Amino acid sequence: MTETTRTAPAKVPGTAPPPRAVPAGDGSRRGGRVLRRLTPWFFLAVPLVLLVTFTYVPVGNMLYYSLTDWDGVSPDRHFTGADNYRQIFTRPELFRVFFVSFYYLAASAVQILIALYFATVLSFDLRFRNLFKGILFFPYLINGVAIGFVFLYFFQDGGTLDSVLSWFGAGSGHAWLGAPSSANTSLAGVSVWRFTGLNFVLFLGAIQSIPGELYEAAQLDGATRWQQFRHIIAPGIRPVLSLSVILAVSGSLSVFEIPYIMTGGATGTTTFVIQTVKLAFQFNKTGLASAAAVVLLLIILLITWIQRRLVPDEKVDLV
């Protein structure tokens, strides 16, 4: 018997090679890689839609309205260009309200100092320190409208403050909210009472994140409390302190709740945000109010940028 052998067919010149067989698992592996790449976007889809819908679209509409004379009701909007911005910077009654923010800026500096002091003291082992932590943070948990009504009775003629001062022989019946200087000082004091707890918690968390071995080594070297604060605590909380300064500046420029509830902007207590709200809803000048909101946003961004340039975040290595 003769054994027959099979020979491969001769390759014809000019013809393409036969396709290679793809293993059955390659397609599923490729689909799995694509699915893994798309999975994060599936989870981000809803938050991104909400962010764009309720943040970037309103900001875009605000920019558009600031270039028109829209009254907020009529469907007609006439393009006015930069006229609204020119009015904000040229009409003294519109730009003067920025000076009221200096009262709240000074109050922010006071509350940062108070919060830093108590956060430093209560970070050490003291009796009843948890009680004092709760007392300091409690005002921040109260609703701003409720705080406004409480202090409205506190500062009224013959109210709580006058009654307390009368115990020490001081004259009563002073109109604390009747003059611009005393009214703005009183309102700024209320903001100190309310927001000190927020800065206190921020500082306390930053201080407690510092390794305890540093305090032990400092005590062994004979360092005083002030030296521990200067060389350990202050460098360790620098990023949080920078954040608090940014929040203080932006908050002092955008004060609304407390002065609106207590005085409604009367007696020279109108802030920039109160004026913006009145322009939009009381005087039906939505275009001008939108321009004011854009100016406030740009000022806050500019101050934040300057602050970040002057005091950049540096990685602090205390160990």
Contacts in CASP RR format, 6 or more apart in sequence:
PFRMAT RR
TARGET T0000
AUTHOR 0000-0000-0000
METHOD contacts of the structure
MODEL  1
MTETTRTAPAKVPGTAPPPRAVPAGDGSRRGGRVLRRLTPWFFLAVPLVL
LVTFTYVPVGNMLYYSLTDWDGVSPDRHFTGADNYRQIFTRPELFRVFFV
SFYYLAASAVQILIALYFATVLSFDLRFRNLFKGILFFPYLINGVAIGFV
FLYFFQDGGTLDSVLSWFGAGSGHAWLGAPSSANTSLAGVSVWRFTGLNF
VLFLGAIQSIPGELYEAAQLDGATRWQQFRHIIAPGIRPVLSLSVILAVS
GSLSVFEIPYIMTGGATGTTTFVIQTVKLAFQFNKTGLASAAAVVLLLII
LLITWIQRRLVPDEKVDLV
62 290 0 8 1.000
62 293 0 8 1.000
62 294 0 8 1.000
63 290 0 8 1.000
63 294 0 8 1.000
65 77 0 8 1.000
65 286 0 8 1.000
65 287 0 8 1.000
65 290 0 8 1.000
66 84 0 8 1.000
66 85 0 8 1.000
66 287 0 8 1.000
66 290 0 8 1.000
66 291 0 8 1.000
66 293 0 8 1.000
66 294 0 8 1.000
67 79 0 8 1.000
67 80 0 8 1.000
67 81 0 8 1.000
67 82 0 8 1.000
67 84 0 8 1.000
67 291 0 8 1.000
68 77 0 8 1.000
68 78 0 8 1.000
68 79 0 8 1.000
68 80 0 8 1.000
68 81 0 8 1.000
68 287 0 8 1.000
69 77 0 8 1.000
69 78 0 8 1.000
69 80 0 8 1.000
69 83 0 8 1.000
69 84 0 8 1.000
69 285 0 8 1.000
69 287 0 8 1.000
70 76 0 8 1.000
70 77 0 8 1.000
70 286 0 8 1.000
70 287 0 8 1.000
71 284 0 8 1.000
71 285 0 8 1.000
71 286 0 8 1.000
72 280 0 8 1.000
72 284 0 8 1.000
72 286 0 8 1.000
72 287 0 8 1.000
73 284 0 8 1.000
84 287 0 8 1.000
84 288 0 8 1.000
84 290 0 8 1.000
84 291 0 8 1.000
85 291 0 8 1.000
85 294 0 8 1.000
85 295 0 8 1.000
87 94 0 8 1.000
87 288 0 8 1.000
87 291 0 8 1.000
88 94 0 8 1.000
88 95 0 8 1.000
88 288 0 8 1.000
88 291 0 8 1.000
88 292 0 8 1.000
88 295 0 8 1.000
89 95 0 8 1.000
94 275 0 8 1.000
94 292 0 8 1.000
97 270 0 8 1.000
97 271 0 8 1.000
97 272 0 8 1.000
97 274 0 8 1.000
97 275 0 8 1.000
98 253 0 8 1.000
98 272 0 8 1.000
100 184 0 8 1.000
100 268 0 8 1.000
100 269 0 8 1.000
100 270 0 8 1.000
100 271 0 8 1.000
100 272 0 8 1.000
101 252 0 8 1.000
101 253 0 8 1.000
101 255 0 8 1.000
101 271 0 8 1.000
101 272 0 8 1.000
102 252 0 8 1.000
103 184 0 8 1.000
103 185 0 8 1.000
103 187 0 8 1.000
103 188 0 8 1.000
104 187 0 8 1.000
104 188 0 8 1.000
104 191 0 8 1.000
104 251 0 8 1.000
104 252 0 8 1.000
104 255 0 8 1.000
104 271 0 8 1.000
105 248 0 8 1.000
105 249 0 8 1.000
105 252 0 8 1.000
106 188 0 8 1.000
107 188 0 8 1.000
107 189 0 8 1.000
107 191 0 8 1.000
107 192 0 8 1.000
107 252 0 8 1.000
108 191 0 8 1.000
108 195 0 8 1.000
108 248 0 8 1.000
108 249 0 8 1.000
108 251 0 8 1.000
108 252 0 8 1.000
109 248 0 8 1.000
110 192 0 8 1.000
111 191 0 8 1.000
111 192 0 8 1.000
111 195 0 8 1.000
111 196 0 8 1.000
111 199 0 8 1.000
111 248 0 8 1.000
112 199 0 8 1.000
112 241 0 8 1.000
112 244 0 8 1.000
112 245 0 8 1.000
112 248 0 8 1.000
114 192 0 8 1.000
114 196 0 8 1.000
114 200 0 8 1.000
115 136 0 8 1.000
115 196 0 8 1.000
115 197 0 8 1.000
115 198 0 8 1.000
115 199 0 8 1.000
115 200 0 8 1.000
115 202 0 8 1.000
115 203 0 8 1.000
115 244 0 8 1.000
116 199 0 8 1.000
116 203 0 8 1.000
116 241 0 8 1.000
118 132 0 8 1.000
118 136 0 8 1.000
118 200 0 8 1.000
119 199 0 8 1.000
119 200 0 8 1.000
119 203 0 8 1.000
119 204 0 8 1.000
119 205 0 8 1.000
119 207 0 8 1.000
120 203 0 8 1.000
120 207 0 8 1.000
120 229 0 8 1.000
120 233 0 8 1.000
122 129 0 8 1.000
122 132 0 8 1.000
122 133 0 8 1.000
122 204 0 8 1.000
123 204 0 8 1.000
123 207 0 8 1.000
123 208 0 8 1.000
123 233 0 8 1.000
124 225 0 8 1.000
126 132 0 8 1.000
133 200 0 8 1.000
133 204 0 8 1.000
136 196 0 8 1.000
136 197 0 8 1.000
136 200 0 8 1.000
137 197 0 8 1.000
137 200 0 8 1.000
137 201 0 8 1.000
139 147 0 8 1.000
139 193 0 8 1.000
139 194 0 8 1.000
139 196 0 8 1.000
139 197 0 8 1.000
140 194 0 8 1.000
140 195 0 8 1.000
140 196 0 8 1.000
140 197 0 8 1.000
140 198 0 8 1.000
140 201 0 8 1.000
142 194 0 8 1.000
144 194 0 8 1.000
144 257 0 8 1.000
144 258 0 8 1.000
144 261 0 8 1.000
145 257 0 8 1.000
145 261 0 8 1.000
147 190 0 8 1.000
147 194 0 8 1.000
147 257 0 8 1.000
147 258 0 8 1.000
148 190 0 8 1.000
148 257 0 8 1.000
148 258 0 8 1.000
148 261 0 8 1.000
148 262 0 8 1.000
149 261 0 8 1.000
151 186 0 8 1.000
151 190 0 8 1.000
151 258 0 8 1.000
151 262 0 8 1.000
152 261 0 8 1.000
152 262 0 8 1.000
153 159 0 8 1.000
153 160 0 8 1.000
154 160 0 8 1.000
154 161 0 8 1.000
155 161 0 8 1.000
155 176 0 8 1.000
155 177 0 8 1.000
155 186 0 8 1.000
155 262 0 8 1.000
156 176 0 8 1.000
156 177 0 8 1.000
157 173 0 8 1.000
157 174 0 8 1.000
157 175 0 8 1.000
158 172 0 8 1.000
158 173 0 8 1.000
161 176 0 8 1.000
162 171 0 8 1.000
162 172 0 8 1.000
162 173 0 8 1.000
162 174 0 8 1.000
163 172 0 8 1.000
165 171 0 8 1.000
165 172 0 8 1.000
166 172 0 8 1.000
174 182 0 8 1.000
175 182 0 8 1.000
176 182 0 8 1.000
176 183 0 8 1.000
176 186 0 8 1.000
177 183 0 8 1.000
177 186 0 8 1.000
177 262 0 8 1.000
177 263 0 8 1.000
177 267 0 8 1.000
177 269 0 8 1.000
178 267 0 8 1.000
179 267 0 8 1.000
180 267 0 8 1.000
180 268 0 8 1.000
180 269 0 8 1.000
183 263 0 8 1.000
183 267 0 8 1.000
183 268 0 8 1.000
183 269 0 8 1.000
184 268 0 8 1.000
184 269 0 8 1.000
187 258 0 8 1.000
187 259 0 8 1.000
187 262 0 8 1.000
187 263 0 8 1.000
187 269 0 8 1.000
190 258 0 8 1.000
190 262 0 8 1.000
191 255 0 8 1.000
191 258 0 8 1.000
194 258 0 8 1.000
198 247 0 8 1.000
199 244 0 8 1.000
202 240 0 8 1.000
202 243 0 8 1.000
202 244 0 8 1.000
203 237 0 8 1.000
203 240 0 8 1.000
203 241 0 8 1.000
203 244 0 8 1.000
205 240 0 8 1.000
206 236 0 8 1.000
206 237 0 8 1.000
206 239 0 8 1.000
206 240 0 8 1.000
207 233 0 8 1.000
207 237 0 8 1.000
210 232 0 8 1.000
210 233 0 8 1.000
210 236 0 8 1.000
210 318 0 8 1.000
211 318 0 8 1.000
211 319 0 8 1.000
213 319 0 8 1.000
214 232 0 8 1.000
214 318 0 8 1.000
214 319 0 8 1.000
215 228 0 8 1.000
215 232 0 8 1.000
218 227 0 8 1.000
218 228 0 8 1.000
218 231 0 8 1.000
218 232 0 8 1.000
223 231 0 8 1.000
232 318 0 8 1.000
235 316 0 8 1.000
235 318 0 8 1.000
236 316 0 8 1.000
236 318 0 8 1.000
238 313 0 8 1.000
238 314 0 8 1.000
238 316 0 8 1.000
239 313 0 8 1.000
239 316 0 8 1.000
242 307 0 8 1.000
242 308 0 8 1.000
242 311 0 8 1.000
242 313 0 8 1.000
245 307 0 8 1.000
245 311 0 8 1.000
246 303 0 8 1.000
246 304 0 8 1.000
246 307 0 8 1.000
249 300 0 8 1.000
249 303 0 8 1.000
249 304 0 8 1.000
249 307 0 8 1.000
250 300 0 8 1.000
250 303 0 8 1.000
250 304 0 8 1.000
253 272 0 8 1.000
253 296 0 8 1.000
253 299 0 8 1.000
253 300 0 8 1.000
253 303 0 8 1.000
254 271 0 8 1.000
254 272 0 8 1.000
254 273 0 8 1.000
254 296 0 8 1.000
254 300 0 8 1.000
255 271 0 8 1.000
255 273 0 8 1.000
256 271 0 8 1.000
256 273 0 8 1.000
256 274 0 8 1.000
256 277 0 8 1.000
259 265 0 8 1.000
259 269 0 8 1.000
259 270 0 8 1.000
259 271 0 8 1.000
259 274 0 8 1.000
260 274 0 8 1.000
260 277 0 8 1.000
262 269 0 8 1.000
263 269 0 8 1.000
264 270 0 8 1.000
264 274 0 8 1.000
265 271 0 8 1.000
265 274 0 8 1.000
270 278 0 8 1.000
272 292 0 8 1.000
272 296 0 8 1.000
273 296 0 8 1.000
275 292 0 8 1.000
276 289 0 8 1.000
276 292 0 8 1.000
276 293 0 8 1.000
276 296 0 8 1.000
277 289 0 8 1.000
279 285 0 8 1.000
279 286 0 8 1.000
279 288 0 8 1.000
279 289 0 8 1.000
279 292 0 8 1.000
280 286 0 8 1.000
280 287 0 8 1.000
280 289 0 8 1.000
280 290 0 8 1.000
END
